[in-house]
Amino acid sequence: TYLGKSKITVRLAHRDKNKGVQNRPSTNIFVCNLPQWYRDGELYALFSPYGAIKSLVVLEDRKTGQSKGVGLIRFKRLADSTAAVESLNG
């Protein structure tokens, strides 16, 4: 999916607490290559059509407040997060 001139990458963020042993899939999504102007509101508008969102954040530089181009989204249901990844990577 393109946002302006940026092609974003969307994938499930699997938990890996056991150092190399993949646990069951989580409802967390990792998004990279977000435009610099993207903030939490824009990220919510992009992902909310896929289901109920538990939390989300666009990572920002602490000193400058500028976006790092990375977002994290946590859905309430695994099926919703999977649908978002499949749709936005298509």
Residue pairs with C-beta under 8 A, 6 or more apart in sequence:
1 7
1 8
1 10
1 88
1 89
1 90
2 8
3 34
3 35
3 38
3 46
4 35
5 35
6 33
6 34
6 35
6 69
7 33
8 31
8 32
8 33
8 34
8 88
9 31
9 32
9 33
9 89
10 29
10 30
10 31
10 84
10 85
10 88
10 89
11 29
11 30
11 85
11 89
12 25
12 26
12 28
12 29
12 30
12 81
12 82
12 85
13 26
13 28
13 29
13 30
13 72
14 22
14 23
14 25
14 26
15 23
15 24
15 26
15 28
16 22
16 23
17 23
25 78
25 82
26 74
26 78
26 81
27 54
27 74
27 75
27 76
27 77
27 78
27 80
27 81
28 72
28 73
28 74
28 81
29 47
29 72
29 73
29 74
29 75
29 81
29 84
29 85
30 70
30 71
30 72
31 43
31 70
31 71
31 72
31 73
32 69
32 70
32 71
33 69
34 43
34 58
34 67
34 69
34 70
34 71
35 67
35 69
36 66
36 67
36 69
37 67
38 58
38 67
38 69
38 71
39 58
39 67
40 56
40 57
40 58
42 58
43 56
43 58
43 71
43 73
44 53
44 56
46 88
47 53
47 56
47 73
47 75
47 84
50 75
50 80
50 81
50 83
50 84
50 87
51 75
51 76
51 77
51 79
51 80
51 81
51 83
51 84
52 75
52 76
52 77
52 80
53 73
53 74
53 75
53 76
54 74
54 75
54 76
55 73
55 74
56 71
56 72
56 73
56 74
57 71
57 72
58 67
58 68
58 70
58 71
59 67
59 68
59 70
59 71
59 72
60 66
60 67
60 68
61 67
61 68
73 81
73 84
74 81
75 81
75 84
